Amino acid sequence: MKKIINNLKYIKLIDIFSFFIFILMVIPALIYKIYLKIINKKIWLICEDGHTARDNGYHLFKYIRVNHKEDNVYYVIDKKSNDYKKVKKYGNIINYASLKHWLYYMACDKNISSQKCGNPNPAVFYVVHIWFRLYNNRIFLQHGITKDDSKWLYYPNTKFKLFICGAKKEYDYVKNHFGYPSENIAYLGFPRFDNLYNNKVDAKQILIMPTWRNWLGRDTNSLVKNEEFIKTKYYKKWNSLLNNETLIKYVEKNNINIVFLPHINMRHYLKDFNSSSKNIKIADYTTDIQKLLKSSALLVTDYSSVYMDFAYMSKPIIYYQFDSTEYRKKQLQEGYFKYSKDAFGKVIKDEEDLVNRIIGYIKMDYKIETMYQNRIDKFFELKDQNNCRRIYEYLGKSYEK
């Protein structure tokens, strides 16, 4: 009851309205589902967050539409999205949160998403999926490799029919700690990994991508105001780095460009960040993150799982973890991935050390150390361009319920 009361502060007017839409769609969806069964037609619905087509959902959808056009697979995205044109050319598009989305979501054979929700309304379907266990044919592609003790992904909190993993150690950890039945979890790789080959790396581009902080950036009524945000350690540390005189002097002299793009959950504060250098760009969220990851020569992050994609491409990573104690206490507890022995790059807490490390990588042409490369090779047991194919075949043949 305490958890329910606490979650009430996240309820919006659209959630209440969507509850009535759900009630109205129950009968039409049931009739349509029966009809689909009679004509032996199976529909797969693929979605990310409803507004993007650049993650695991998009890459799986693209694979199926290119290689298996006979399949009834649909992609759900807001037609006003910047990514709409990108995915429209493959056909079978459904407008996010439209009545057709509701109908297909409640009648389809499989709901496939890179996000925990991927449905017409997260609040409504949380109750429907978790409390009543209805319409629960969800396949979770994930947005990033799970490495921490992410309790929100425990089976009692998701009831996923299938949880797809991108690494063997991740698979073992989720299987042994998250409470999923053995048939509800599989190590198949990530669809987007198929696109991480044959990259043209820009030796003049460095990417800085810190993750979010749930005590600052969740979109709720209790969101920290901008005037308070600039007083936080998170803002002060990252903005200080963007204005570090030594770093700016070196990148400007050597014509190096730095792109800064924090997690999208920090979007409310993006305008607060700044730099005195023309070589340091504050990117926006229309930016294709995978393209940035593929083209950049070096990644600086803190705890963001984007470093998994970067490591998959065998490129150098630096971890800037100035608030590890607070982060572990307030957000995510450490899981199987121990930075002290598993990190794919050096963990740094001091800005001066970080700047020296960045400059050091530039001077040695971004060569990754053997110790970190060995860790990467051991971590990714499956490393090929067959991730989409494996998932497609698993869902079509092995996964029958």
C-alpha positions as CSV (number, residue, x, y, z in Angstrom):
1,M,0.0,0.0,0.0
2,K,2.9,2.4,0.8
3,K,4.3,1.7,-2.7
4,I,1.0,2.4,-4.3
5,I,0.5,5.7,-2.4
6,N,4.0,6.8,-3.3
7,N,3.4,6.1,-7.0
8,L,0.2,8.2,-7.0
9,K,2.4,11.4,-7.4
10,Y,3.4,10.1,-10.8
11,I,-0.2,9.8,-12.1
12,K,-1.1,12.4,-14.8
13,L,-4.4,13.5,-16.3
14,I,-3.7,11.5,-19.4
15,D,-3.3,8.3,-17.3
16,I,-6.8,8.8,-15.9
17,F,-8.2,9.4,-19.4
18,S,-6.4,6.4,-20.8
19,F,-8.0,4.1,-18.2
20,F,-11.4,4.8,-19.8
21,I,-9.9,4.2,-23.3
22,F,-8.8,0.8,-22.0
23,I,-12.3,-0.1,-20.8
24,L,-13.8,0.9,-24.1
25,M,-11.2,-1.1,-26.1
26,V,-11.6,-4.4,-24.2
27,I,-14.5,-5.8,-26.3
28,P,-13.3,-4.7,-29.7
29,A,-9.8,-6.0,-28.9
30,L,-11.2,-9.4,-27.8
31,I,-13.3,-9.7,-31.0
32,Y,-10.3,-8.8,-33.1
33,K,-8.1,-11.3,-31.3
34,I,-10.7,-14.1,-31.9
35,Y,-10.8,-13.1,-35.6
36,L,-7.0,-13.2,-35.9
37,K,-7.1,-16.7,-34.4
38,I,-9.8,-17.9,-36.8
39,I,-7.8,-16.7,-39.9
40,N,-4.6,-17.9,-38.3
41,K,-2.9,-14.5,-38.5
42,K,-0.3,-13.5,-35.9
43,I,0.7,-9.9,-35.4
44,W,3.9,-8.7,-33.8
45,L,4.1,-5.2,-32.4
46,I,7.5,-3.5,-32.0
47,C,8.1,-0.3,-30.1
48,E,10.8,1.7,-28.3
49,D,9.5,4.6,-26.3
50,G,6.9,5.6,-28.8
51,H,8.9,8.5,-30.1
52,T,12.1,7.0,-31.4
53,A,13.4,4.6,-34.0
54,R,17.1,4.2,-33.2
55,D,17.5,1.4,-30.7
56,N,17.0,-2.4,-30.5
57,G,13.4,-2.1,-31.5
58,Y,14.2,-0.3,-34.7
59,H,17.0,-2.6,-35.8
60,L,14.9,-5.7,-35.2
61,F,11.9,-4.2,-37.1
62,K,14.2,-3.2,-40.0
63,Y,15.7,-6.7,-40.1
64,I,12.3,-8.4,-40.3
65,R,10.8,-6.0,-42.9
66,V,13.9,-6.4,-45.1
67,N,14.2,-10.2,-44.8
68,H,10.7,-11.4,-44.0
69,K,8.2,-9.1,-45.6
70,E,5.6,-11.8,-45.4
71,D,5.4,-11.4,-41.6
72,N,2.7,-9.2,-40.0
73,V,5.1,-7.0,-38.0
74,Y,4.3,-3.4,-37.1
75,Y,6.3,-0.5,-35.7
76,V,4.7,1.9,-33.2
77,I,5.9,5.5,-33.3
78,D,4.5,9.0,-32.9
79,K,4.0,10.3,-36.5
80,K,5.3,13.7,-35.3
81,S,8.6,12.2,-34.2
82,N,11.8,13.2,-35.9
83,D,12.5,9.5,-36.5
84,Y,9.2,8.8,-38.2
85,K,10.5,9.3,-41.8
86,K,13.4,7.0,-41.0
87,V,11.1,4.0,-40.2
88,K,8.2,4.9,-42.5
89,K,10.0,3.6,-45.6
90,Y,9.7,0.0,-44.2
91,G,5.9,0.3,-44.0
92,N,3.5,-1.1,-41.4
93,I,3.6,1.9,-39.1
94,I,1.1,2.5,-36.3
95,N,0.7,5.9,-34.7
96,Y,1.7,5.8,-31.0
97,A,-1.2,5.9,-28.5
98,S,-3.8,5.9,-31.4
99,L,-6.9,3.7,-31.1
100,K,-5.2,1.3,-33.6
101,H,-2.3,1.1,-31.2
102,W,-4.6,0.2,-28.4
103,L,-6.5,-2.4,-30.5
104,Y,-3.3,-4.1,-31.8
105,Y,-1.6,-4.0,-28.4
106,M,-4.5,-5.8,-26.8
107,A,-4.9,-8.3,-29.6
108,C,-1.5,-9.1,-31.0
109,D,0.6,-12.2,-30.6
110,K,3.7,-10.5,-29.3
111,N,4.6,-7.1,-27.9
112,I,8.3,-6.4,-28.4
113,S,9.9,-3.4,-26.9
114,S,13.3,-2.1,-25.9
115,Q,11.6,-0.2,-23.1
116,K,9.8,-1.6,-20.0
117,C,6.6,0.0,-21.2
118,G,6.3,0.2,-25.0
119,N,2.5,0.4,-24.7
120,P,-0.2,3.1,-25.2
121,N,-0.1,4.2,-21.6
122,P,2.5,2.9,-19.0
123,A,0.4,3.7,-15.9
124,V,-2.7,1.8,-17.2
125,F,-0.7,-1.2,-18.4
126,Y,1.4,-1.4,-15.3
127,V,-1.8,-2.2,-13.4
128,V,-3.1,-4.5,-16.2
129,H,0.2,-6.4,-16.6
130,I,1.4,-6.6,-13.0
131,W,-1.7,-6.7,-10.9
132,F,-4.1,-8.6,-13.2
133,R,-1.5,-10.3,-15.4
134,L,-3.5,-9.6,-18.6
135,Y,-2.2,-9.0,-22.2
136,N,1.2,-10.2,-20.9
137,N,2.9,-11.3,-24.1
138,R,5.8,-8.9,-23.7
139,I,9.3,-9.5,-25.1
140,F,11.9,-7.1,-23.5
141,L,14.8,-6.3,-25.9
142,Q,16.3,-3.9,-23.3
143,H,17.6,-0.4,-23.9
144,G,21.0,-1.3,-22.4
145,I,22.9,-4.2,-20.9
146,T,21.8,-4.7,-17.3
147,K,24.8,-4.5,-15.1
148,D,23.5,-3.2,-11.7
149,D,21.1,-4.6,-9.2
150,S,18.1,-3.1,-11.0
151,K,15.2,-4.0,-8.8
152,W,12.7,-2.4,-11.1
153,L,13.5,-5.2,-13.6
154,Y,12.9,-8.0,-11.1
155,Y,10.3,-10.5,-12.4
156,P,7.6,-9.5,-9.8
157,N,7.9,-5.9,-11.1
158,T,7.7,-6.7,-14.8
159,K,6.2,-10.2,-15.5
160,F,8.0,-10.2,-18.8
161,K,7.3,-13.2,-20.9
162,L,10.8,-13.0,-22.3
163,F,13.8,-11.0,-21.1
164,I,16.6,-10.9,-23.8
165,C,20.2,-10.4,-22.7
166,G,23.1,-9.0,-24.6
167,A,26.0,-10.6,-22.6
168,K,26.6,-13.9,-20.9
169,K,27.5,-12.6,-17.5
170,E,24.4,-10.4,-17.6
171,Y,22.3,-13.5,-18.5
172,D,23.7,-15.5,-15.6
173,Y,23.1,-12.6,-13.2
174,V,19.5,-11.9,-14.3
175,K,18.7,-15.6,-14.3
176,N,20.0,-16.1,-10.8
177,H,18.9,-12.9,-9.1
178,F,15.9,-11.4,-10.8
179,G,13.4,-14.2,-10.2
180,Y,12.6,-15.0,-13.8
181,P,11.5,-18.6,-14.8
182,S,14.2,-20.2,-16.9
183,E,12.1,-20.1,-20.0
184,N,11.5,-16.4,-19.6
185,I,15.1,-15.4,-20.2
186,A,17.5,-15.9,-23.1
187,Y,21.0,-14.8,-24.2
188,L,20.6,-13.8,-27.8
189,G,22.5,-10.5,-28.2
190,F,21.1,-7.0,-29.0
191,P,19.7,-6.2,-32.4
192,R,21.6,-2.9,-32.5
193,F,24.9,-4.7,-32.1
194,D,24.5,-5.8,-35.7
195,N,25.1,-2.2,-36.8
196,L,28.3,-1.7,-34.8
197,Y,30.6,-2.9,-37.5
198,N,32.6,-1.3,-40.3
199,N,32.6,2.1,-38.6
200,K,34.3,5.3,-39.7
201,V,35.7,6.6,-36.5
202,D,36.4,10.4,-36.3
203,A,39.8,10.8,-34.5
204,K,38.8,14.4,-33.9
205,Q,35.6,13.6,-31.9
206,I,35.2,12.7,-28.2
207,L,31.9,11.9,-26.7
208,I,30.8,12.7,-23.1
209,M,27.6,10.9,-22.0
210,P,26.8,10.8,-18.3
211,T,23.7,9.0,-17.1
212,W,20.8,10.5,-15.1
213,R,20.2,10.8,-11.4
214,N,16.7,9.7,-10.3
215,W,16.7,12.2,-7.4
216,L,17.1,15.0,-10.0
217,G,15.8,14.1,-13.3
218,R,12.6,12.1,-13.1
219,D,9.7,13.8,-14.9
220,T,7.3,14.3,-11.9
221,N,5.8,17.0,-9.9
222,S,8.8,16.9,-7.6
223,L,11.3,17.6,-10.4
224,V,14.2,19.7,-9.1
225,K,13.9,23.2,-10.4
226,N,16.7,24.6,-12.6
227,E,17.8,27.2,-10.1
228,E,18.4,24.4,-7.6
229,F,19.9,22.0,-10.2
230,I,22.8,24.3,-10.9
231,K,23.7,24.0,-7.2
232,T,24.1,20.2,-7.4
233,K,27.3,18.3,-7.5
234,Y,26.2,16.7,-10.8
235,Y,25.9,20.0,-12.5
236,K,29.0,21.6,-11.0
237,K,31.2,18.6,-11.8
238,W,30.1,18.1,-15.4
239,N,29.9,21.8,-16.3
240,S,33.3,22.4,-14.7
241,L,34.7,19.7,-17.0
242,L,33.1,21.5,-20.1
243,N,34.9,24.6,-19.1
244,N,38.2,23.2,-17.9
245,E,41.0,25.5,-19.2
246,T,43.6,22.8,-19.8
247,L,41.1,20.7,-21.7
248,I,39.8,23.6,-23.8
249,K,43.3,24.8,-24.6
250,Y,44.4,21.3,-25.8
251,V,41.3,20.5,-27.9
252,E,41.3,23.9,-29.6
253,K,45.0,23.7,-30.4
254,N,44.6,20.2,-31.9
255,N,41.2,20.8,-33.4
256,I,39.4,18.2,-31.3
257,N,35.7,18.3,-31.0
258,I,33.8,17.2,-27.8
259,V,30.1,16.4,-27.8
260,F,28.3,16.5,-24.5
261,L,25.0,14.6,-24.3
262,P,23.6,13.5,-20.9
263,H,20.9,11.0,-20.5
264,I,17.5,12.1,-21.9
265,N,16.0,12.1,-18.4
266,M,18.2,15.1,-17.8
267,R,16.6,17.0,-20.7
268,H,15.0,19.5,-18.4
269,Y,18.5,20.8,-17.5
270,L,20.3,20.7,-20.8
271,K,20.0,24.4,-21.3
272,D,21.9,25.0,-18.0
273,F,25.1,23.4,-19.3
274,N,27.5,25.6,-21.2
275,S,31.1,25.8,-22.4
276,S,33.3,28.7,-23.3
277,S,34.9,26.7,-26.1
278,K,33.5,26.5,-29.7
279,N,35.0,23.0,-29.8
280,I,32.7,21.7,-27.1
281,K,29.1,21.2,-28.3
282,I,26.1,20.6,-26.0
283,A,24.1,18.2,-28.2
284,D,20.3,17.9,-28.2
285,Y,18.0,14.8,-28.1
286,T,17.4,14.8,-31.8
287,T,20.9,13.5,-32.1
288,D,21.2,9.8,-33.2
289,I,23.1,8.3,-30.3
290,Q,24.2,5.2,-32.1
291,K,25.8,7.4,-34.8
292,L,27.6,9.3,-32.1
293,L,28.9,6.2,-30.5
294,K,30.0,4.7,-33.8
295,S,31.8,7.8,-35.0
296,S,33.5,8.9,-31.7
297,A,37.0,7.9,-30.8
298,L,36.7,8.1,-27.0
299,L,33.9,7.9,-24.5
300,V,33.7,9.6,-21.2
301,T,30.8,8.5,-19.0
302,D,30.0,7.6,-15.4
303,Y,27.7,4.6,-15.0
304,S,25.7,4.8,-18.3
305,S,25.3,1.4,-20.1
306,V,26.2,3.1,-23.4
307,Y,29.8,2.2,-22.6
308,M,28.8,-1.4,-23.4
309,D,28.2,-0.5,-27.0
310,F,31.5,1.4,-27.1
311,A,33.3,-1.5,-25.6
312,Y,31.7,-3.9,-28.1
313,M,33.5,-1.7,-30.8
314,S,36.8,-2.1,-28.9
315,K,37.2,1.7,-28.3
316,P,38.6,3.4,-25.2
317,I,36.4,4.4,-22.3
318,I,37.0,6.6,-19.2
319,Y,34.6,6.4,-16.2
320,Y,34.2,9.7,-14.2
321,Q,32.6,8.6,-11.0
322,F,32.8,11.5,-8.6
323,D,29.6,10.6,-6.7
324,S,29.7,6.8,-6.6
325,T,28.7,6.6,-2.9
326,E,25.6,8.8,-3.4
327,Y,24.7,7.1,-6.7
328,R,24.8,3.6,-5.1
329,K,22.8,4.7,-2.1
330,K,20.1,6.6,-4.0
331,Q,19.8,5.0,-7.4
332,L,21.3,1.6,-8.3
333,Q,23.3,-0.8,-6.2
334,E,26.2,-2.5,-7.8
335,G,25.4,-5.9,-9.5
336,Y,27.7,-8.4,-11.1
337,F,29.8,-5.7,-12.9
338,K,32.4,-4.6,-10.4
339,Y,34.2,-1.5,-11.7
340,S,37.2,-2.3,-9.5
341,K,37.9,-5.5,-11.6
342,D,35.6,-5.5,-14.6
343,A,35.7,-2.0,-15.9
344,F,36.7,-1.5,-19.6
345,G,38.6,1.6,-18.8
346,K,40.1,3.6,-15.9
347,V,37.7,4.8,-13.1
348,I,38.5,8.4,-12.1
349,K,37.1,10.7,-9.5
350,D,39.2,13.8,-9.9
351,E,38.7,16.3,-12.8
352,E,42.4,17.0,-13.3
353,D,43.2,13.2,-13.6
354,L,40.3,12.9,-16.0
355,V,41.6,15.7,-18.3
356,N,45.1,14.2,-18.2
357,R,43.6,10.8,-19.2
358,I,41.6,12.3,-22.1
359,I,44.7,14.1,-23.4
360,G,46.7,10.9,-22.9
361,Y,44.4,8.9,-25.2
362,I,44.5,11.6,-27.8
363,K,48.3,11.6,-27.8
364,M,48.5,7.8,-28.2
365,D,45.9,7.8,-31.0
366,Y,43.1,6.3,-28.8
367,K,44.8,2.9,-28.4
368,I,42.9,0.7,-25.9
369,E,45.1,-1.1,-23.3
370,T,45.4,-4.9,-23.6
371,M,44.0,-5.4,-20.1
372,Y,40.7,-3.7,-21.1
373,Q,40.5,-5.4,-24.5
374,N,40.9,-8.8,-22.8
375,R,38.0,-7.9,-20.4
376,I,35.9,-6.9,-23.4
377,D,36.6,-10.1,-25.3
378,K,35.7,-12.2,-22.3
379,F,32.5,-10.3,-21.6
380,F,30.9,-10.6,-25.1
381,E,30.9,-14.3,-25.8
382,L,28.5,-13.7,-28.7
383,K,30.1,-11.1,-31.0
384,D,28.8,-11.2,-34.6
385,Q,26.2,-9.7,-36.9
386,N,23.6,-12.3,-36.3
387,N,21.8,-10.9,-33.3
388,C,18.6,-9.9,-35.2
389,R,18.5,-13.3,-36.9
390,R,18.9,-15.2,-33.6
391,I,16.1,-13.2,-31.9
392,Y,13.8,-13.5,-34.9
393,E,14.3,-17.3,-35.1
394,Y,13.9,-17.7,-31.4
395,L,10.7,-15.8,-31.3
396,G,9.3,-17.6,-34.3
397,K,10.3,-21.2,-33.5
398,S,11.5,-21.7,-29.9
399,Y,9.2,-19.2,-28.2
400,E,5.7,-20.5,-28.6
401,K,3.7,-18.9,-25.8
